[in-house]
Amino acid sequence: MHRTPAPDAAAMLRAAGLRVTDTRVAVIDALAGLPHSGVDALVSRLTASLPQTSRQAVHNVLTDLVVAG
């Protein structure tokens, strides 16, 4: 299932020069509801909508966001 990205998350990713993906949008959305959360909490939240999401994918997104500023 392909979900429509949240406009703010998509705009933020594009402004940072990052490709908009379902996983990146989902991580940003999860962080909005669970600020300062660990990877385990984020993965738990994401698996409801994106069950294929791995811990490594979440780590990769977080790293991409930090590097992009």
Rosetta blueprint (number, residue, H / E / L):
1 M L
2 H L
3 R L
4 T L
5 P L
6 A L
7 P H
8 D H
9 A H
10 A H
11 A H
12 M H
13 L H
14 R H
15 A H
16 A L
17 G L
18 L L
19 R L
20 V L
21 T L
22 D H
23 T H
24 R H
25 V H
26 A H
27 V H
28 I H
29 D H
30 A H
31 L H
32 A H
33 G H
34 L L
35 P L
36 H L
37 S L
38 G L
39 V H
40 D H
41 A H
42 L H
43 V H
44 S H
45 R H
46 L H
47 T L
48 A L
49 S L
50 L L
51 P L
52 Q L
53 T L
54 S L
55 R H
56 Q H
57 A H
58 V H
59 H H
60 N H
61 V H
62 L H
63 T H
64 D H
65 L H
66 V H
67 V H
68 A H
69 G L
